[in-house]
Amino acid sequence: MMLAACLAQGSAQAAPVEISTRNSALLLEATEGKPLAFLHYGSPLSAADVKSLTDGARSATDSYPAYGNYPENEPAMSVVMPDGNMTLDLVVAGPAARSAESDGSTIYRIPMKDRVYPYSVTACYRVYPDDDLIESWVEAVNNGKGNVKIMRYDSAYLPITGRDVWMTSLYGGWANEAREATEQLLPGVKEITNTDGTRNGHYSRGEVMLSLDGRPQERSGEVIGVAVEYPGNYKLRVVTDAGRRNRLYAGVNERNSWKTLAKGEKFTTPPVAFVYSDKGMGEVSRRFHKWGRERRMAHGTTPNPVLLNSWEGVYFDINEPGMAQMMKDIASMGGELFVMDDGWFGGKYQRNTDNAALGDWTVDTRKLPHGINGLLDEADRQGVKFGIWIEPEMTNSASELFEKHPDWTVQAVRRDTVKGRGGTQLVLDMGNPKVQDFVFNMVDTLLTRYPRIAYIKWDANAPIMQHGSQYLPADRQSELYLSYHEGLLKTLKRIRAKYPDVMIQNCASGGGRVNWGLMPYFDEFWTSDNTDALQRIAMQYGTSYFFPAMAMGSHISAVPNHTTYRSVPLKFRVDVAMSGRLGMEIQPKDMSEADKEFCRKAIASYKEIRDVVQLGDLYRLQSPFDGKGAASIMYVAPAKDKAVYYWWRTDNNYGTVPQRPALDGLDPDATYRVTELNAIDNQPIPLEGKSFSGKYLMSNGLEFPVSHSLDWGKRVDYASRVFLLEKQ
Ligand code: GLA
């Protein structure tokens, strides 16, 4: 199986490269002329550990295995040289270079080259010491004359030296994103891949947790969190051999995506992020959240606003009085932003349903006679900000854009066109610079012409439906997926350079684009098209493994729910929505005055706790995936003076006793006063206004009623509780 290439031990030129964070360390050995060797990733190392490991106390393995010399081994990279040679033999070509970045991170670059061919690969590591996060990627350069074909090009390779390694991954589908799967890694290969082409978050996620010592725990145990920071097709695979040694490979899914490198061309793989913690999955999540907010998201340290999105309220039925009424209603409930969703554009082709006009981004004045400015004036009058939906990477065969530029779409030669949503949707080839300019100019025009637009919802509702680029030459067709995402990222970078302040939501048929590759350009994502509160608990819980609450669009919607047709009480819907970035996705004019009043109060309460939810530390207390009849999380402010505790009953069978878990993350010595938010019971519950020590709460929890005490006729199923804890 996998070769543990024994490398020179204790040689005079041995050059350890120690890349450490506050609570973790990666140790490599970069000796010129030898393969780059991996010695350790995990707990921090002492000077004695480093010395002994470098002196050969433990056999090193190749840190970036290449295909060819021991072909039975699983490679991280494989190439075809210009003369047809399929072997790659990489050795360290010089000392590691270190550069300090302006954001406090440090980049290490270790040059490697083929022993014979003019082909080089640089192993790159970027370390964020305070976040305990290390990114890994490679840069390949063809220094020779002929073309090199790169057939496989993982960003990262990691031997995992745990005793009993378990993997937690996320799977699902449209409207059912981010369900948890946990399994023990047994001999064989476990692969998690994405092949959608444009999106990558529905069926699986490019992030996993690896628990090194048995079944993953929230609060204890060694865990490595891994996240592929790429918006396109990814692949994560773990190869476990008979000796239960595990090797992780992570990066782009190379399926039908080989890359040709001509003379002098360079190819950079996307980064893969690693976090190690010995404090369980919870701590790994908190590390990712903090790093994400502070380093990886647009405006990740400024809380996101409470909004109303028009989609579930009116779908395509956009018109001026309707939009004005929605703006007035959300303003009256305390909302801060109104987002006009799909249906506002079109000329020759009208956007009355999902089968026309994508690409024709001019306002449909038959629906909106006073145009966007009319709506912006109304938003000003109501005192809310205004946002707008676009789907820039797409078109319909029924559109003026397609009539003018049929050559801009993804389309294989000599094949019938494969169409998506509405029977007409087509994907624009983002690899084509003309398409990139078109998309940039469209957004540029919108934001220049209407500078009061504060928010964009950027959607993507089709996968790559046929492999074919009308832009790429015949011998580069395999680069369709790579060039699509290179073009997309380039365009987003251009937009962000010119419009750093606008808020942008990342949406792709719901949670199809929840990945760290895109988040630098976005403020948040639409977690799922499924807004059913009960199912949302699981989806948001799974999504929280790697993404913070402030990024998770979480909306109160109508019942019966438009996806599941389930009716759960308004309080329950509000209590779930309030655990993420709160919003509404409903027709307010169909709500009763009592329901509006309940939401008005809840929005006011949310504003009080918003900083804790959106910027605080998440502690997961009870998993909905455990089947214990309840789910629970809490957020704690960094100063530990304020916390919000959520509890939702997920199993409503008579006679079941749902869990009320102990709290976490509090200051054991502090005293916290309990206030129930969104209370509906006839009387305040006995806990109301009482104080407890952090220590008591973290071992006993709170004993609140698991159902609501209401008059007959007003009783509800699916009880839920939200408590504010304030330090006295
Ligand atoms: C996608 C999005 C929805 C909505 C529709 C509009 O499905 O996920 O939120 O914007 O498109 O067509």
Residues whose N, C-alpha, C, O or C-beta is under 5 A from the ligand:
A	BS01	GLA	W311 D341 D342 C507 A508 S509 G510 D529
